[in-house]
Amino acid sequence: MLKNILSDRPTKVFTFMAAFFIANALIAECIGGKIFSLESVLGIAPSDFTFFGEKNLSFSLTCGVLLWPIEFVMTDIVNEYYGPKAVKRISIIAVGLICYAFLMFFFAIKATPPAWWVTSGVDKGIPNMQDAFSGIFGQGMWIIVGSLMAFLVSQIIDVTIFHKIKKVTGEKWVWLRATGSTLISQLVDSFVVLFIAFKLGSDWSWQKVLAICLMNYMYKFTMAIVLTPLIYFIEKQIDNYVGHDTAKKMKRAAMGQDEEPFINIPTAG
């Protein structure tokens, strides 16, 4: 039985997609503490937007946004072949493992280091290794909660909108259901994380929350459009790998058009 499961191509695709999805989410959370200037990366002058009275706004973004657009591409592909139950399950697993990772980071930060290690980075320009370690892995609790809540809420919205569009369009217009669901869910994601992390956590003004939200969404909106061809490319590779007939059966099962799902994802509880 185990041999059959491991050799089943749809199962192997799901295993890879789920593992990549969870790893991608965890990495995004770990690197989210660093801010980078998009304009500097692109070699252009800083933007100078004014939104809601907030001036001199530019694309200073968390490094986590480098990976989250890929996460939503993966969401749409898993949704297409395995259905919303699969997306919700791997999303919950991802959040659980992220919480576990930050719990381990907390214990690692609190573990008392030897004196020689604290000063071991002086020759590399790091006067205190403990402070450096704490600064990297000790993200604020409000930011962690905001990020995880935004992730879960946006995932639920994404899969819901995706399937509502697909029920109307059928197998046509992949770009519409994939990009449309991502654009809406990313707007929600951008607002929720800022509201929890900085409105509730740092008492930002509503004007600042909305202004930064709009700046972040402009980037995410652009990336959602740019990455749309990637969805077509990945789906073509999956169709070729599992076989076109099998792919059609998987997509029908994902929409609940077959009596049993193509891969049984047990319900929570």
C-alpha positions, 0 to 999 in steps of 0.5 A: 500500500505504501509503495502505491501511495509513494508511486502515485503521481497526483500524490507526489505532486501534492506532497511536493506542493504542500512541502514547498508551500509550508517551507515558503511560508516559514521562510517568508516569516523568518526573513520578514524582519528585514526591510528593503528598498525596492527602488534601490534594488531596481536602481531607480530614484525613490518614489515620492507618493502622498496618500491620505496625507502621508507624504514621501512614501516609497516602496520600503518593503519587508523581505517577506513580500518577496515570497508571499506572491509565490505563496498565492500562486501555489494556493491557486494551483493546489486549489485548482487540482485538489480543492479548497479543503486541501488549501485550508489543511496545508494553510493550517499546518503552515500556521502551526509550524510557524508558531512552533518555529517562533516558539523555538526561536523564543527559547533559543533567544532566552538560552544563556550563551557563554561569554566567548560566543557573545563576543565571537563576532567582534572581528566581523563587525558584530559586537554582541552576537546575543543582541544580533540573534535576538534582533533577527529572530525576536520579532514583535508579538503583534507582527507575528500575530498580525502576519499569521491572522492575515495569512489565514484570512486571506487564504480563506478569501482566496479559495472562496473567490477562486471557486466562485469564479470557477463555477461560472467560468468552468475550465476557461479563463484560468487567469481570471480566477487565479489573478482575481482571487489573488488581487482581492485576497492580497488587499485583505492581507495587506490591511489585516497585517498592518491593522493588527501589527501597527494600528493595535500594536503601535497605535498608528493613525488610520491615515498611516495604516491606509497609506502604507497598506496602499503602497504594499498593495501596489507592489502585490497587485503588480506581482500578481499580474506579473506572475500570472503566466507562471500559473499557466506554466506550472499547470502545463507541467502538472498536466504533462506529468500526471497525464491530461485525463488524470488532470481533468479528473483531479480538477473535477474532483476539486470542484466537487463534481465527483463523488469522492475527492481524487486525494482524500484530505481528512477534515479537521477534528 
